[in-house]
Amino acid sequence: MRHSLICPAACKTGLEIKLLYLERNTLFQLKFTAKQLEKLAKKAEKDSKAEQAKVKKALQQKNVECARVYAENAIRKKNEGLNWLRMASRVDAVASKVQTAVTMKGVTKNMAQVTKALDKALSSMDLQKVSAVMDKFEQQVQNLDVHTSVMEDSMSSATTLTTPQEQVDSLIVQIAEENGLEIMDQLNQLPEGASAVGESSMRSQEDQLSRRLAALRN
């Protein structure tokens, strides 16, 4: 008789224990993933600064062609870092929703399975795979009715195949200005790179660039 009075209040069923484990593990994995993504963002930013230092050195050696290559690398790494940072914010937002779900005892087995997929995607260092898994995760959160608003749109691709030429030239000019380097002659000797903007936009960009470079020479 004593046993029947105590067990209902003090004991948990095997299913309840399993769900409790899934809840805590899901939340832990999300928070851990967000921190890992932040580390990747910091590393990409560090790599970007290293490439900018190479731009400076190349300009000092009057090698603008190499400077362009390093500038492209710097911009690509900076964009990569921003993408990792956006994804970290996205994961952190979902973690907050899952925290609410844990409080409401709403974390499901399906969500735990998506957590495993997220961990696998992160280990591949593939930002697009992580984004795809996050889409599934956010759907699970919506199914719990704890989503108060639509999550961010899918983030942009982690890598850009071609860096806009105006960004490259702008970075070169910025570094040249910061270090008092004259690069007008070398820059004019190089062929124009491919650009996604139209001719009128490029002409305006070149005019602005010429004015800034002319100011360096005066």
C-alpha positions in Angstrom: 0.0 0.0 0.0 2.8 2.3 0.9 4.5 1.6 -2.4 1.4 2.5 -4.4 1.2 5.8 -2.6 4.8 6.9 -3.2 5.5 5.7 -6.8 3.1 7.8 -8.8 4.5 11.0 -7.4 8.2 10.1 -7.1 8.9 7.7 -10.0 9.4 8.4 -13.7 8.6 6.0 -16.4 11.3 4.9 -18.9 9.7 7.1 -21.6 9.8 10.1 -19.3 13.4 9.6 -18.5 14.3 9.2 -22.2 12.4 12.3 -23.1 14.2 14.2 -20.3 17.5 13.1 -21.7 16.6 14.1 -25.2 15.5 17.6 -24.0 18.7 18.3 -22.2 20.9 16.8 -24.9 19.1 18.8 -27.6 19.5 22.1 -25.8 23.2 21.4 -24.9 24.0 20.5 -28.5 22.4 23.7 -29.8 24.3 25.9 -27.4 27.5 24.0 -28.2 27.0 24.4 -31.9 26.4 28.2 -31.6 29.7 28.6 -29.8 31.5 26.5 -32.4 30.1 28.7 -35.2 31.2 31.8 -33.3 34.7 30.4 -33.2 34.7 29.7 -36.9 33.5 33.3 -37.5 36.4 34.6 -35.4 38.9 32.4 -37.3 37.6 33.7 -40.7 37.9 37.3 -39.5 41.5 36.6 -38.4 42.3 35.1 -41.8 40.8 38.1 -43.5 43.1 40.5 -41.6 46.1 38.3 -42.5 45.2 38.6 -46.2 44.8 42.4 -45.8 48.4 42.4 -44.4 49.5 40.6 -47.6 47.7 43.3 -49.6 49.8 46.0 -47.9 53.0 44.1 -48.5 52.2 43.5 -52.1 51.4 47.2 -52.6 54.7 48.2 -51.0 56.4 46.0 -53.6 54.3 47.7 -56.3 52.7 44.4 -57.2 49.1 45.4 -57.6 48.2 42.2 -59.4 49.1 40.1 -56.4 47.4 42.7 -54.2 44.1 42.1 -56.0 44.4 38.3 -55.4 45.0 38.9 -51.7 42.2 41.5 -51.6 39.8 38.9 -53.1 40.9 36.4 -50.4 40.4 39.0 -47.7 36.9 39.9 -48.8 35.9 36.2 -49.2 37.1 35.4 -45.7 35.3 38.4 -44.3 32.1 37.3 -46.0 32.6 33.7 -44.7 33.0 35.0 -41.2 29.8 37.0 -41.4 28.0 34.0 -42.7 29.2 31.8 -39.8 28.2 34.6 -37.4 24.7 34.8 -38.9 24.3 31.1 -38.6 25.5 31.2 -34.9 22.8 33.8 -34.3 20.2 31.6 -36.0 21.2 28.6 -33.9 21.1 30.6 -30.8 17.6 31.9 -31.6 16.4 28.3 -32.0 18.1 27.3 -28.8 16.0 29.9 -27.0 12.8 28.4 -28.5 13.9 24.9 -27.5 14.5 26.2 -24.0 10.9 27.2 -23.9 9.9 23.8 -25.3 12.0 22.1 -22.6 10.1 24.1 -20.0 6.8 23.0 -21.6 8.0 19.4 -21.9 7.6 19.7 -25.7 10.9 18.4 -27.1 10.3 15.4 -29.3 12.3 12.5 -30.6 12.2 14.0 -34.0 13.9 17.1 -32.8 16.6 15.0 -31.2 17.2 13.3 -34.5 17.6 16.7 -36.2 20.1 17.7 -33.5 22.2 14.7 -34.5 22.0 15.8 -38.2 23.1 19.3 -37.2 26.1 18.0 -35.3 27.1 15.9 -38.4 26.6 18.9 -40.7 28.8 21.1 -38.5 31.6 18.5 -38.5 31.7 18.7 -42.3 32.3 22.5 -42.1 29.7 22.9 -44.8 27.7 26.0 -44.1 25.0 25.1 -46.7 24.4 21.7 -45.0 24.1 23.4 -41.6 21.6 25.8 -43.1 19.6 23.0 -44.6 19.4 21.2 -41.2 18.4 24.4 -39.5 15.5 24.6 -41.9 14.3 21.3 -40.5 15.0 22.3 -37.0 13.0 25.5 -37.3 10.1 23.4 -38.7 10.2 21.2 -35.6 10.1 24.3 -33.4 7.1 25.6 -35.3 5.3 22.3 -34.8 5.7 22.8 -31.1 3.8 26.1 -31.3 6.6 27.9 -29.5 7.7 29.9 -32.5 6.6 33.4 -32.1 7.8 34.6 -35.5 9.2 33.3 -38.7 12.9 32.7 -38.5 15.5 34.4 -40.7 15.5 33.7 -44.4 18.0 31.1 -45.5 21.4 32.6 -45.4 23.5 33.4 -48.4 26.1 30.9 -49.7 29.2 30.5 -47.7 31.5 31.2 -50.6 31.2 33.7 -53.5 32.7 32.4 -56.7 33.5 35.9 -58.0 34.3 38.9 -55.8 32.9 42.2 -57.2 35.8 44.1 -58.7 34.7 47.4 -57.0 35.1 45.7 -53.6 38.6 44.6 -54.5 39.6 48.0 -55.8 38.1 49.7 -52.8 40.0 47.5 -50.3 43.3 48.1 -52.2 42.7 51.9 -52.2 41.8 51.8 -48.5 45.0 50.0 -47.6 47.0 52.3 -49.8 45.5 55.4 -48.2 46.2 54.0 -44.7 49.8 53.4 -45.5 50.5 56.4 -47.8 51.2 54.3 -50.8 51.0 55.5 -54.4 49.4 52.9 -56.7 47.7 54.9 -59.5 50.2 53.9 -62.3 50.2 50.2 -61.4 46.4 50.1 -61.0 45.9 51.7 -64.4 48.2 49.2 -66.1 46.1 46.2 -65.1 43.2 44.9 -67.2 39.7 45.5 -65.7 38.4 42.4 -63.9 34.9 40.9 -64.3 32.2 42.7 -62.4 28.5 42.0 -61.8 27.6 45.7 -62.1 26.5 47.4 -65.3 28.8 49.6 -67.4 27.3 52.9 -66.0 27.8 51.7 -62.4 31.4 50.6 -63.2 32.1 53.9 -64.8 30.9 55.7 -61.7 32.9 53.4 -59.5 36.1 54.0 -61.6 35.6 57.8 -61.5 35.4 57.7 -57.7 38.4 55.4 -57.6 40.4 57.8 -59.8 39.6 60.7 -57.6 40.7 58.9 -54.5 43.9 57.7 -56.2 44.6 61.2 -57.5 44.3 62.5 -54.0 47.0 60.0 -52.9 49.5 61.5 -55.5 48.9 65.1 -54.4 
